[in-house]
Amino acid sequence: MSYTATTDCERASIVAVEVQVTSQPDVLAARQKGREFAMKLGFCGSDVTVVAAAICEIARNMVDYAQGGEMTFSEIESGGQRGMLVIGKDEGPGIPDVNQALRYGCSTRKGLGVGLPGAKWLMDEFQLESEPGCGTSVRMVKWLPPEA
């Protein structure tokens, strides 16, 4: 399946947004910029909150486990659908067991273990790739409702 991060000729292209995430204030900034980007794309109501929550979870993990990373928000189209593509990358220690990390209740700290599985549950598409010693990459998509 192929994806493009551009729009058709009838709409103006929405410029992708990159956010450096290295501290807790950056987590909040990423969440806010993600909300704003989602609204520009046409998301509204609870969908904006869902996207922002997923972004916040991934950004927080970047700070807590990898001492930072980068997030990119862009528009995506596939098969006549439009949506928001969120890419998060870090160069941290990586996740030794991705399947375990995606299970509810699994936490390497004192949290509830809902961060990664929560982000996965909130978004329409979720891919996580990680290799110990090489960092982690997360790709999330939220599709606009057909009427948007």
N, C-alpha and C positions, 0 to 999 in steps of 0.2 A: 504494500500500500504506500502510495507517495503522498507527501504533504507539502504544502507551500505556505510560506509565512507572508503572503502578499494578498492584496484584495483585487477584485475585478475592476474593470474600467469605470464602472458606474459610481464607485465610492472612492473617496480620498483614502490613501494609505495611512494607517496609524503607525507612527514611528515606534519601533521597539524601545524598551526601557531596560537599562542595565543598572543593577544596584550592587555595590560592594557591601558585604556583610561581615564585619569584624568585631562588633560589640553589641551589647543588648540594645542600645539606642538605634543601631542599624537594623535590628530585627523589627522594631516598631516602624522605622522608615520604610523597610521593604513591604511590610504589611500595608501601610498607607499608600505607597506607590502602586502596589498591586490592586488595591481597591479602586484607586483613581483610573488605572488602566482598564480594569474590568468595566467600569461605568462608561468609559469612552467607547468600548466595544459594543455596549448596549445591554450589559447585564444589569439587573436591578434587584432590589429587595434581598431576599435571603441568599440568592445566588452570589451576590457581591460578598456577603458575610462568609459564605462557604469558601470561596476562592481565597479571601484574606486569611481565614483560619488555616487553610492548608499551607499557604505561603509562610505564615508565622511559624508553624511547626517545623518546616524544613529549614528556615533561616535560624531558628533557635538551635537546632541540631548542629548547624554549621559552626555556630559560636561555641557551643558547649563541648563538641567533640573534635572539631577540626581547626579551632581558632580562626575561623572565618572562611569565606568563599564568595562566590558571585552568583547572582540570580539575574535572569533575563526574562522579560515579559514581552510576548509578541502575539500578533494575530495569526491564526492558522485557519486554513480552509482545506476541506477534504470531502469529496462526494456531495458538494452543494451545501455542506454544513460550515458554519463559521464558529470560531471559538477562541479561547485564550490558551496559549502555550506558555508554560512556565518551565524554565530550565534552571536547575541549581547545580553548581559544581564546586567541589572543594578539593584541596590537596592534603587532606588530613590522613589519619591512620587507616582509614577504610573500615569496613564492617566485616568481621570475620565470618559471620553466619547471617546472610541476608534473610533467609527464610525465617529464622528465629526472630530477627529484628522486626519483621513484618507481622508477627503474632501479637494480638492484644495481650497485655499484661506482661510482656517481656520488657524489662528495663535494666540497663546497666548502671543506672543511678538509682536514686530514691523516688523516681517518678512513678506514675501509674502505668507506664508502658503503652500509652495510646498515641504517641506522637506520629511515628511513621505509619502505623496501621490506620490511624485517624485521617491522615492526609490522603492515604490511598482510598479510603472509604468516601471521602468528601468529593473527590474528583472523578471524572468520567473515565479517564485513562491515567495510569500510573506505572512508571517503569523506574526501577532502581538498579543501578550497576555499581558495584564496589569491589575493590580488590585491596586486601590488606597491604598497607604501605604505599598505596597509589591513589588514595582518595575515593570520593563517591560522586556519582552523577545521578540526578533525579530528573525525570521528565514527566510533567503532569499536564493534562488537558482538561478543560471544562468547556463543553459545547454550549452554545447559545440555544435557547429554545427555538423551535422552527419559526415562530412568529416574529422573532427579534430582527 
